[in-house]
Amino acid sequence: MRNRSVADLMTPTAVSVQRGTGFKEITRLLDEFDITAVPVLDDDRHPVGVVSEADLLRRRNAGSGTPTAVDLMSSPAITARPDWSAVRAARVMEEHRVKRLPVVDAEDRLIGIVARSDLLQLFLRRDRAIQEEILEDVLTCALGLSPSALTVEVADGLVTLSGTVPRSSLVPVILRMCQSVDGVVDVTDRLDYEQDDLPDAG
């Protein structure tokens, strides 16, 4: 079982600008490549900020001269690493209220861009693919359970688990692992167990 990382989801050929790139050129790039923001790089390809459509509109309305990227950008740039999980990238986007993250390597040089729309691709996985991964990778390979004892139903990313497992302590483990499968929106637990091996909460 392998969750897709930022490296799997990002666009590797990122459109970028330099600090001295002018307002009109940035606007042209956003239009030409149908994107909503561009990272601003220094001479060593380190992201130092991001210019978004909102930044352009805000400065345009202010009407003061002909600004360049360094005047327009939001700084510092909020970046992601290629080995991050999609969940971690989504949390950083939510925390900083941004729609895309420049992806940088170990030397902090730009290697790609991951957008919110890229992360949403995870939830477009076919239900059959999700079901197969849960049955084969999670239940059979990872946990050593018999798939014939369990039923996995998937509808629009919603997983329903039913059947009987040997021990009650397996139930939360199964639920947690199924939740982490790419494309799963939620998991409904209808599992039973043969032996209650959890300590008495009372």
C-alpha positions as CSV (number, residue, x, y, z in Angstrom):
1,M,0.0,0.0,0.0
2,R,1.5,3.3,-1.1
3,N,-0.1,6.7,-0.8
4,R,0.8,9.1,-3.6
5,S,3.1,11.9,-2.7
6,V,3.5,15.5,-3.8
7,A,6.1,14.2,-6.3
8,D,3.4,12.0,-7.9
9,L,0.9,14.8,-8.1
10,M,2.8,17.9,-8.9
11,T,3.4,19.6,-12.3
12,P,7.1,19.3,-12.8
13,T,7.5,22.0,-15.4
14,A,6.5,25.0,-13.3
15,V,6.0,28.4,-14.8
16,S,8.0,31.0,-12.8
17,V,9.2,34.6,-12.9
18,Q,12.2,36.6,-11.7
19,R,12.0,39.4,-9.2
20,G,12.3,42.0,-11.9
21,T,9.5,40.5,-14.2
22,G,7.0,43.2,-14.9
23,F,3.3,43.4,-14.3
24,K,2.2,42.9,-17.9
25,E,4.5,39.9,-18.4
26,I,3.2,38.2,-15.3
27,T,-0.4,38.8,-16.5
28,R,0.5,37.4,-19.9
29,L,2.0,34.2,-18.4
30,L,-1.1,33.6,-16.2
31,D,-3.3,33.9,-19.2
32,E,-1.2,31.9,-21.6
33,F,-0.7,28.9,-19.2
34,D,-4.2,29.2,-17.6
35,I,-2.8,29.4,-14.1
36,T,-3.7,31.6,-11.1
37,A,-0.3,32.2,-9.6
38,V,3.5,32.0,-10.3
39,P,6.4,31.6,-8.0
40,V,9.1,34.3,-8.0
41,L,12.7,33.0,-8.0
42,D,16.0,34.4,-7.1
43,D,19.1,33.8,-9.3
44,D,19.6,30.3,-7.7
45,R,16.0,29.2,-8.5
46,H,15.0,29.5,-4.8
47,P,11.3,30.7,-4.5
48,V,11.2,34.0,-2.6
49,G,7.5,34.7,-3.1
50,V,4.4,34.1,-5.1
51,V,2.4,36.4,-7.3
52,S,-1.3,35.5,-7.6
53,E,-4.2,37.0,-9.6
54,A,-5.3,38.6,-6.4
55,D,-1.9,40.3,-6.0
56,L,-2.2,41.7,-9.5
57,L,-5.7,43.0,-9.1
58,R,-4.9,44.6,-5.7
59,R,-1.9,46.4,-7.1
60,R,-3.7,47.4,-10.3
61,N,-6.5,49.0,-8.3
62,A,-3.9,50.9,-6.3
63,G,-2.7,52.4,-9.6
64,S,0.9,53.3,-8.6
65,G,3.4,53.0,-11.5
66,T,4.5,49.8,-13.2
67,P,5.3,47.3,-10.5
68,T,7.5,44.2,-10.9
69,A,7.2,40.8,-9.3
70,V,9.1,41.8,-6.2
71,D,6.6,44.6,-5.6
72,L,3.6,42.4,-6.2
73,M,4.5,39.1,-4.6
74,S,3.3,37.6,-1.3
75,S,6.4,36.7,0.7
76,P,7.9,34.4,2.0
77,A,6.9,31.6,-0.4
78,I,5.1,28.8,1.3
79,T,6.7,25.6,-0.2
80,A,6.2,21.9,-0.2
81,R,8.6,19.0,-0.4
82,P,8.3,16.2,-3.0
83,D,8.1,13.5,-0.4
84,W,5.2,15.1,1.5
85,S,1.8,13.2,1.5
86,A,-1.1,14.8,-0.3
87,V,-2.8,15.3,3.2
88,R,0.2,17.3,4.5
89,A,0.2,19.5,1.4
90,A,-3.6,20.0,1.7
91,R,-3.2,21.0,5.4
92,V,-0.5,23.6,4.6
93,M,-2.6,25.1,1.8
94,E,-5.6,25.3,4.2
95,E,-3.5,26.8,7.0
96,H,-2.0,29.5,4.8
97,R,-5.1,30.0,2.6
98,V,-3.3,29.3,-0.7
99,K,-4.3,27.3,-3.7
100,R,-0.9,26.1,-4.9
101,L,2.5,25.4,-3.4
102,P,5.9,25.6,-5.1
103,V,7.7,22.3,-4.6
104,V,11.4,22.5,-3.8
105,D,14.3,20.0,-3.5
106,A,16.8,19.5,-0.7
107,E,18.6,22.7,-1.8
108,D,15.3,24.7,-1.8
109,R,15.3,25.0,-5.6
110,L,12.1,24.9,-7.5
111,I,11.2,21.5,-9.1
112,G,7.5,21.8,-9.6
113,I,4.1,23.1,-8.5
114,V,1.3,21.3,-6.7
115,A,-2.2,22.8,-6.9
116,R,-5.4,22.2,-5.0
117,S,-6.8,20.7,-8.2
118,D,-3.9,18.2,-8.3
119,L,-4.8,17.0,-4.8
120,L,-8.5,16.6,-5.7
121,Q,-7.4,14.1,-8.3
122,L,-7.0,11.6,-5.5
123,F,-10.8,11.6,-4.9
124,L,-11.5,10.8,-8.6
125,R,-10.1,7.2,-8.2
126,R,-12.6,4.6,-9.4
127,D,-14.4,2.8,-6.6
128,R,-13.2,-0.5,-8.0
129,A,-9.6,0.5,-7.6
130,I,-10.2,1.6,-4.0
131,Q,-12.0,-1.7,-3.2
132,E,-9.1,-3.7,-4.7
133,E,-6.5,-1.9,-2.8
134,I,-8.3,-2.3,0.5
135,L,-9.0,-6.0,-0.1
136,E,-5.5,-6.9,-1.4
137,D,-3.1,-4.4,0.2
138,V,-4.7,-3.6,3.5
139,L,-6.7,-6.7,4.6
140,T,-4.8,-9.5,2.9
141,C,-1.1,-8.4,2.6
142,A,-0.7,-5.9,5.5
143,L,-3.0,-7.5,8.1
144,G,-3.1,-11.1,7.0
145,L,-6.9,-11.4,7.1
146,S,-9.0,-13.6,4.9
147,P,-10.8,-11.5,2.4
148,S,-13.6,-14.1,2.2
149,A,-14.5,-13.2,5.8
150,L,-15.0,-9.5,5.1
151,T,-17.1,-7.4,2.7
152,V,-15.8,-4.1,1.3
153,E,-18.3,-1.9,-0.5
154,V,-17.3,1.4,-2.1
155,A,-19.7,4.0,-3.5
156,D,-18.4,7.4,-4.6
157,G,-15.3,6.9,-2.3
158,L,-17.5,6.0,0.7
159,V,-16.3,2.6,2.1
160,T,-18.5,0.3,4.1
161,L,-16.8,-2.6,5.9
162,S,-18.7,-5.6,7.2
163,G,-17.8,-9.1,8.3
164,T,-16.0,-10.7,11.3
165,V,-12.4,-10.3,12.3
166,P,-10.6,-12.5,14.9
167,R,-10.0,-9.7,17.6
168,S,-11.6,-6.5,18.5
169,S,-8.3,-4.7,18.6
170,L,-8.0,-5.1,14.8
171,V,-11.1,-3.0,14.1
172,P,-9.5,0.5,14.8
173,V,-6.4,-0.6,12.9
174,I,-8.4,-1.6,9.9
175,L,-10.5,1.6,9.9
176,R,-7.3,3.8,10.2
177,M,-5.6,2.0,7.3
178,C,-8.7,2.2,5.1
179,Q,-9.0,5.9,5.8
180,S,-5.5,6.4,4.6
181,V,-6.1,4.8,1.2
182,D,-6.0,7.3,-1.7
183,G,-9.5,8.3,-2.8
184,V,-11.4,7.2,0.4
185,V,-13.8,9.9,1.5
186,D,-15.1,8.2,4.7
187,V,-15.4,4.7,6.2
188,T,-18.5,3.1,7.8
189,D,-17.7,0.4,10.4
190,R,-20.1,-2.6,10.4
191,L,-17.4,-5.1,11.6
192,D,-17.9,-7.7,14.2
193,Y,-15.2,-9.7,16.1
194,E,-14.8,-13.1,17.6
195,Q,-12.8,-12.1,20.7
196,D,-12.8,-8.9,22.7
197,D,-9.1,-8.4,23.5
198,L,-9.3,-4.7,24.3
199,P,-9.0,-3.7,28.0
200,D,-12.2,-2.9,29.8
201,A,-12.6,0.9,29.7
202,G,-14.3,0.9,33.0
